[in-house]
């Protein structure tokens, strides 16, 4: 193959990858705007600004599209969350930094499509398996990164703290979907954060203080 031909091939692959990502971003947008039931392949194609044929070329069915969107969501969420844990290492208030980080991760636009997929996966075994795999990837990445930036002796209490914090936060955000006051979820999270600090293991509460 000539260099020129190879260059053309790479360009075609790049265009194909860009179109695929455009479709997946449109799928996530549709999940957030219309819910799982309202996310149809024609609507995704329209949102992406593509023809139906172009969408079908990449994803032949809604099931193929949704499964790929789950993987796409996992990649985006991990990419956004992991680098921010670096700040935990230098923070004078690591628990506060972690709690703020968990809020930012979950209160952003990615959380709504995730909830739609959780609910849809309850009655769809194939989708349920994919969403469970997504959950494993994201939680493992977040908690694994946290484990890298804290001393070995506090790994277990720190991970327990983060699991509990995520469970509390997800419950707060789920109930906020039917709230008319958009500020209530944040206030409830601040109240929960205060309670979480009170029950946190002293080893992680005093971690940074012991370093100074």
Residue pairs with C-beta under 8 A, 6 or more apart in sequence:
1 9
16 58
19 50
19 54
19 58
20 58
20 68
21 72
22 48
22 49
22 50
23 44
23 45
23 48
23 50
23 55
23 58
23 59
23 65
24 65
24 68
24 69
24 72
25 48
25 72
26 44
26 45
26 47
26 48
27 39
27 44
27 65
27 66
27 68
27 69
27 72
28 69
28 72
28 73
28 110
28 113
29 47
30 38
30 39
30 40
30 43
30 44
30 47
31 39
31 69
31 112
31 113
31 116
31 117
32 109
32 112
32 113
32 116
34 43
35 116
36 66
36 116
36 117
36 119
36 120
39 62
39 66
39 116
40 62
41 52
41 55
41 56
41 59
41 61
41 62
41 65
42 52
44 55
44 65
45 51
45 52
45 54
45 55
48 55
55 65
59 65
59 68
63 126
63 127
66 117
66 120
66 127
66 130
67 126
67 127
67 130
69 113
70 117
70 127
70 130
70 131
70 133
70 134
71 130
71 134
73 110
73 113
73 114
73 117
73 134
74 134
74 137
74 138
76 110
77 105
77 110
77 138
78 137
78 138
78 141
78 142
80 105
80 108
80 110
81 101
81 105
81 138
81 141
81 142
81 145
82 141
82 142
82 145
84 101
84 104
85 101
85 142
85 145
85 146
85 148
85 149
86 149
87 97
87 101
88 94
88 97
88 98
88 101
88 146
88 149
88 150
89 149
91 97
91 208
92 208
93 208
94 150
94 204
94 207
94 208
95 161
95 196
95 197
95 200
95 204
95 205
96 193
98 146
98 161
98 162
98 165
99 165
99 193
99 196
102 162
102 165
102 166
102 169
103 169
103 186
103 189
105 111
105 142
106 166
106 169
106 170
106 173
107 173
107 185
107 186
111 173
114 134
115 174
115 177
117 127
117 131
117 134
118 131
120 127
121 127
121 128
121 130
121 131
121 132
122 128
139 166
142 162
143 159
143 162
143 163
146 158
146 159
146 162
147 155
147 158
147 159
150 158
150 204
150 207
151 207
153 203
154 201
154 203
154 204
154 207
157 200
157 201
157 203
157 204
158 204
160 201
161 196
161 200
161 201
161 204
164 196
165 192
165 193
165 196
168 192
168 196
169 189
169 192
172 185
172 188
172 189
172 192
173 185
175 185
176 184
176 185
176 188
179 185
197 205
